[in-house]
Amino acid sequence: MDFRKTTAEANTVTRDMNAMWSEVGNVYEMVAIIAKRANQINTEMKHELEQKLQEFAMTTQDTGVEDVFENKEQIELSRYYEKLPKPHMIATQEFIDHKIIYRNPLKEKDEEL
C-alpha cells in the first residue's frame, strides 16, 4: 500500500480496542500484527526518504571529504515526510480497514490436527 495515500490520522486517536481485537481473538496478537506492519511501513518510508535525499548529496572531489549541502528542496522533502502520519497510525488504520493480510501458523497447525 502506498503510505502517502493513506486515510490515517496524523494525531493520536482513541480507538475501541474491543471492536479491534474481537476479529483476531487476542489483544496481544492484534498488537503484534499492527507492530509488524508498522515496522514494514517504517522501513519502506526510511528507504524511500534515503533514496530521495541521496539525490541532494554532493561530494567535493578536491578534499575527498563528503559534504552534504542542504537546499530548499531537501528541506521541503524532509518536512513533507515529517507531516505524514507515523507508521503505527498507518498500520492501525490498515488493520481497521481490513487491508492487512495475516496468518498464524500455530492456529493453522492446530486446525489440521
Phi, psi and omega in degrees: 000145179277114185289346178284339182255024183281158177257013182290149178285146177277339180253167180294136181231138177281131182243155175274100185297324181298320179290327182286313186276348181297329179292320182277322179102355183207129181297316184292325177293320178297316179296321179296319179297312181294320181295319179295320178292322178297321177296320177297314180297317180299318179295317178299314181296316181296317180297315180295318179296318179297320178297316181291325179287334177297332178296333182269346182287128179236140178248149177263128183283332186290315185268340182078003180262136180273114178251136178256121181260133178267138175227178186299318181295322180294319179293318178297321178296316179296319178295324178299315181290330177291329181279344178295152175298149180291154183304323180291329177289321178295316180296320178296317179295320177298321179296316180295322181277006179059041179257000178258127176261124182221160176210156178241108182300330179293320177292322178295322179293319179294324180291329179290330182281000000 
